[in-house]
Amino acid sequence: MLKDDVITQIAGFIRHVRRDEALAIDADTRIDTLGIDSLDFVELLFMIEEKFDIDIGFNANADGSFPFETVGSAADAVCQLVGSKTVPA
């Protein structure tokens, strides 16, 4: 799985959640500058988890902060989680 492909997918999900298809997003885009509220962020996490069949394990009740600083760090986490999944024999 290529990180650039994951970034493209996540950027598309963010544009969907924000309802702004023209929103400029790259690996260095900070999540906290995108105007995503906590409910939108939970929707975004669900979209990512479903697309990549992973469990990010975010607990919105813990401290309320987003688990990723940038789109690139979110993509890194997705790649790591996908890569750590065991392949059935």
HUJO-V890264 format. One record per residue. SS is DSSP state (A for helix, B for strand, O for the rest). NEAR is the number of other ideal C-beta (glycine too) atoms within 8 Angstrom. Layout:
ss	near
SS	NEAR
SS	NEAR
//
This chain:
ss	near
O	7
O	5
A	11
A	6
A	8
A	13
A	13
A	8
A	10
A	13
A	13
A	8
A	12
A	14
A	13
A	8
A	11
A	11
O	5
O	6
O	4
O	5
O	10
O	5
O	9
O	9
O	9
O	7
O	12
B	8
A	13
A	6
A	6
O	11
O	5
O	10
O	6
A	7
A	6
A	10
A	12
A	10
A	9
A	12
A	10
A	8
A	11
A	15
A	11
A	7
A	8
A	10
O	7
O	10
O	5
O	10
O	4
O	7
O	5
O	8
O	4
O	5
O	3
O	6
O	4
O	7
O	6
O	9
O	7
B	11
A	16
A	11
A	9
A	12
A	13
A	9
A	11
A	13
A	11
A	8
A	12
A	11
A	7
A	6
O	8
O	4
O	4
O	3
O	2
//
